[in-house]
Amino acid sequence: MHFFDDVYLGSPPWEIGRPQSEFVRLESEGEIVGRVLDVGCGTGENALHFAAAGHPTWGVDFAPNAVRRAKAKAQERHLPVEFHVASALELEKLGEQFDTVTDCGLFHTLLDPFRPVYSRSLQASLTPGGRFFVLCFSEDEPTDWGGPRRVSQAELRTTFEDGWDVRFIRRARFETTFREVEGKAWLAAVRRA
């Protein structure tokens, strides 16, 4: 955890100063519905976008420095977002359920043993029929620059097969501040069965 908390003392490359375009598009298409939880929210740009669009929104991250910065942004923008330090693997501890949950760049940081734990945690945080959207680097993204682990469609389908319906997995772009990074990604939409 110290790495991620420390990186938020500066400007990590995944913090682009605005919401990710893929989530802006989802919201404009009516895919983001009801109460929203942004898991691994970082400094809150996606969550703040959902709140500005009228959704009651929470954001959680396990990095206290990220949550501190997200809360400051919400206050500056006068947006009523609930930001909390919490583990994505223990979302049931929030004692809340949401209609939509989003993940921008968290899934591709999880080691294999934690993926089923994450799936169960998400199910506990979603209402029946609730929607989950994940944006993660795909195996098509070159590895010469390092960065997080790449994810295949098969890995997404395996993680979200028990108790989920996969609606779609489509090619997408994960935006960063690195010019040399193409950002080849998957955007997956799954529904709690």
Secondary structure as the mmCIF struct_conf table of DSSP 4:
data_model
#
loop_
_struct_conf.conf_type_id
_struct_conf.id
_struct_conf.beg_label_comp_id
_struct_conf.beg_label_asym_id
_struct_conf.beg_label_seq_id
_struct_conf.end_label_comp_id
_struct_conf.end_label_asym_id
_struct_conf.end_label_seq_id
HELX_RH_AL_P HELX_RH_AL_P1 HIS A 2 VAL A 7
TURN_TY1_P TURN_TY1_P1 TYR A 8 LEU A 9
BEND BEND1 GLY A 10 GLY A 10
TURN_TY1_P TURN_TY1_P2 PRO A 13 TRP A 14
BEND BEND2 GLY A 17 ARG A 18
HELX_RH_AL_P HELX_RH_AL_P2 SER A 21 SER A 28
TURN_TY1_P TURN_TY1_P3 GLU A 29 GLY A 30
BEND BEND3 ILE A 32 ILE A 32
BEND BEND4 GLY A 34 ARG A 35
STRN STRN1 VAL A 36 VAL A 39
TURN_TY1_P TURN_TY1_P4 GLY A 40 GLY A 40
TURN_TY1_P TURN_TY1_P5 GLY A 42 THR A 43
BEND BEND5 GLY A 44 GLY A 44
HELX_RH_AL_P HELX_RH_AL_P3 GLU A 45 ALA A 52
TURN_TY1_P TURN_TY1_P6 ALA A 53 GLY A 54
STRN STRN2 THR A 57 ASP A 61
BEND BEND6 PHE A 62 PHE A 62
HELX_RH_AL_P HELX_RH_AL_P4 PRO A 64 ARG A 77
TURN_TY1_P TURN_TY1_P7 HIS A 78 HIS A 78
STRN STRN3 GLU A 82 VAL A 85
HELX_RH_3T_P HELX_RH_3T_P1 ALA A 88 LEU A 94
STRN STRN4 PHE A 98 CYS A 104
BEND BEND7 GLY A 105 LEU A 106
HELX_RH_3T_P HELX_RH_3T_P2 PHE A 107 THR A 109
HELX_RH_3T_P HELX_RH_3T_P3 ASP A 112 PHE A 114
HELX_RH_AL_P HELX_RH_AL_P5 ARG A 115 SER A 125
STRN STRN5 LEU A 126 PHE A 137
STRN STRN6 SER A 138 SER A 138
TURN_TY1_P TURN_TY1_P8 GLU A 139 ASP A 140
BEND BEND8 GLU A 141 GLU A 141
BEND BEND9 THR A 143 THR A 143
TURN_TY1_P TURN_TY1_P9 ASP A 144 TRP A 145
BEND BEND10 PRO A 148 PRO A 148
HELX_LH_PP_P HELX_LH_PP_P1 ARG A 149 ARG A 150
STRN STRN7 VAL A 151 VAL A 151
HELX_RH_AL_P HELX_RH_AL_P6 GLN A 153 THR A 159
TURN_TY1_P TURN_TY1_P10 PHE A 160 PHE A 160
TURN_TY1_P TURN_TY1_P11 ASP A 162 GLY A 163
STRN STRN8 TRP A 164 ARG A 173
BEND BEND11 THR A 177 THR A 177
TURN_TY1_P TURN_TY1_P12 ARG A 179 GLU A 180
STRN STRN9 LYS A 184 ARG A 192
#
